[in-house]
């Protein structure tokens, strides 16, 4: 089971500080998880500029120019944010019994280690 999933609130814990133009300390939602490369794309973090060649769409409008979008960041450089304290925390797993339609199942549930609250 993955520690970080799409839609989670995470905080950047490494890299240059915001005073030096970096992203450390910024919080954002996970847009995409790239499991093969162990990377995540976080909303509002790690912006890169991309130069796109000028072209035309079907309607005849011009496309291209300089675009900025979020680039992937390694999963070890972000930490999940505790929903209670809004600070980065470690993730634990515990087994819980879930009953659905009369069938009891054991499921693994993520929780924030500092507050004990489910994620």
Number of C-alpha atoms within 10 A of each C-alpha: 8 7 14 18 16 14 14 15 23 26 24 26 18 14 13 12 14 11 8 9 9 15 20 20 18 18 23 18 18 20 17 15 19 14 10 6 11 12 18 23 22 28 20 16 22 18 15 11 11 12 10 11 10 10 11 11 8 6 6 8 8 11 11 12 11 10 11 11 13 15 16 19 19 13 18 12 15 23 21 24 22 23 16 11 10 13 15 21 19 13 20 16 15 11 11 12 10 11 10 8 5 7 7 11 11 11 12 12 13 19 20 20 14 15 12 13 12 15 15
